């Protein structure tokens, strides 16, 4: 896996461990809710991940975009599906989303090269 993906995952894991070790009940509940929200239900995991990806892009959260890209990749979402979702995100979010689209594309390439 590329450095871009490894660095993101290492930092995310390290900081999540620190946050959860602080034993704040509200933070723990939010993390749990997030995990459960993306479990299969009436919508499958792939659909939920694409929804999360679009929302993250519109909200311009690069960490969230990376997280949903990696999970989407693991779930078998194709580059074409990812780009279609990012197209919707760019349409809804406007041209201010384009820098995030660039970084998302770069991160997706890093995910693909790690296979």
N, C-alpha and C positions, 0 to 999 in steps of 0.2 A: 504494500500500500504506500502511497506517496507521502511525503513529509507533510503536505498540506492537510491531508486527512488525519494522519497520525497526530500532528500537533493539535488540531482541533479536538480530537477525542481525548488526548491526554489532559489537556487543560480543562475540558468539560468535566471529565471524571474526577480530577483533583479538586476542583472547586465544588462540585456537587457533594463529594465526600465531606468537605469542610462545612458546607452549609447544613447538611443533614446531621453532622456530628454536633452542631450547636444546639440541637434538640429543641428547635422552635416548632411547636405543634402546628401553627398555621402554615409554615413553610412545608412541613412534612405532608400536611393534608393537600396542599396545592400540588406538590410533586405526585402524590398518589392519584389525585383527580386527573392530572395530565396523563399519567400512565393508563389509567382505566378508560379515559375518553377515547383513546386511539385503539382500543381493543375492538375486535369484530363484534358487530351488533346488527342492526338493520342495514347498516352500511358495512362493506368489507374493509379490511385494513388498508388496502391499496387506495380506495376512494378517500378514506379519511386522511391518509398521508398526503394525497394530492390537494385536498381541501386545506390541510395544515400548511402545505407549501405555498399555495396561493395567498392565504391569509398572511403568512409570514412575509411574503414578498410585498404585499400591499402595505403592510405595517413597517416594512423596511428593516427587518431584523435579520442581519446576516447570520448570526448564530442559529436562529430558528430555521432559516432557509437551509443551512448546512445540515442540521439535524434531520429535517424532513427529506432532504435529498438523499442522505445516506440510508435512511430507513426505507424510502421509496426504492432505492437501488436494490437493497436487500430483499424487498418484497417482489422484485421482478419487473418493476415499472420500466418501460423502454425509454430510450432517449426521446423518441417521438412523442410519447405520452407526457414526459416531463416538459418538453418544449411547448407542447400545446397548453399545458397548465400554466406555464410561465408566460405564455402569450396572453392568456386571460388575465393573469395578474398584472401584466404591463398595461393592458387595456383598461382595467379597472383602476389601477393605481396611478396611471399616467406616466409621462416620460421620466419623472423623478425615480421610477423603479428601474430604469435602464442600467445604472451602475450596479445594482443588485443582481440584475439579469446577467451581466457580464461575470460577476463573481460566482454566481450559481453555475454558469456554464463551465467556468474554470474548475470549480469543485467537482462537477459531474465528470469532467474529463479525468480528474485525479481518481475518482472512484472507478471509472472504467479501466484506467491503466493499472489499477491494483489487482485486477482479476487474473 
